[in-house]
Amino acid sequence: MTALHGLTVDHLRIHTADAEKAALRMRDGYGMDTLAESVQNGTERSTMVGAGGIRMVFTQALTGDHPVADYVRAHGDGVADIALTAGDARAAHDLAVSRGAESVAAPTERDGVVTATVGGFGDVTHTFVERAPGTDVRRLPGLSPVAGGGAADLGLLTVDHLAVCLAPGGLDPTVEYYRTVLGFELIFEERVVVGSQAMVSRIVRSAGGDVTLTLIEPDQDLDPGHIDDFVRDHGGPGVQHIALSTADAVSTVGALRRRGVAFLSTPGAYYRLLA
């Protein structure tokens, strides 16, 4: 086993123009609780919310020349960092860099938490997080745990997977990067045709862990579709959606709808073709 074995999703850091508004949406709509708030600083503001094993950190720039502001100008609100819990963050960072990863932030330790960041795809990074035994999972550099009001139990459990849209020609090198540099395993692949459009997807998962990425690129032999639209509107590759696991999908969806969360309709063909 290597230092990259057994990686799990620690948290998702989402860069946004308004951290409090984004966090409020998750509290009101998804029943999440406020878990931590940023230590006072004049350059950025962050709020962590979560439910079950799901933790999301919304970060807002307070100055126009901040990297978060640059991200939002380029992409709009979006997942900027998929943070990974590692048994040894320093070793995971160094091994990934030795295999070709870009080092974005060298290993540092603060308040019993070691973090180190490497590049992922597009402008999305991966921060390795290592906590000393007994350290609160809500604690991160710059964030202090708070006593929230209690999450509503809507059955949400974990981050199941993240769907990543890539530009044409980006699928093969991205899959290769996750396999050879970060030690992920290719677990599934398919080509989906819908009318005059098609897309190719491959799913990679951290070896011995639970980090699952569905990597998707459009099929250029057919008409442009929603993958092309996302890459264009997002300004490059990025996370198109976050999938959350639940103990009971029907109950969870009903509860979320009652809280005002809108859902896409399901095509009738889905049910006709289930058999």
Secondary structure by P-SEA (a helix, b strand, c coil): ccccccccccbbbbbcccaaaaaaaaaaaccccccccccccccbbbbbbbcccbbbbbbbbcccccaaaaaaaaccccccccccccccaaaaaaaaaaacccccccccccccbbbbbbbccccbbbbbbbbcccccccccccccccccccccccccccccbbbbbbcccccaaaaaaaaccccccccccccccccccbbbbbbbbccccccccccccccccccccaaaaaaaaaccccccbbbbbbccaaaaaaaaaaabbbbbbbbaaaaaacc
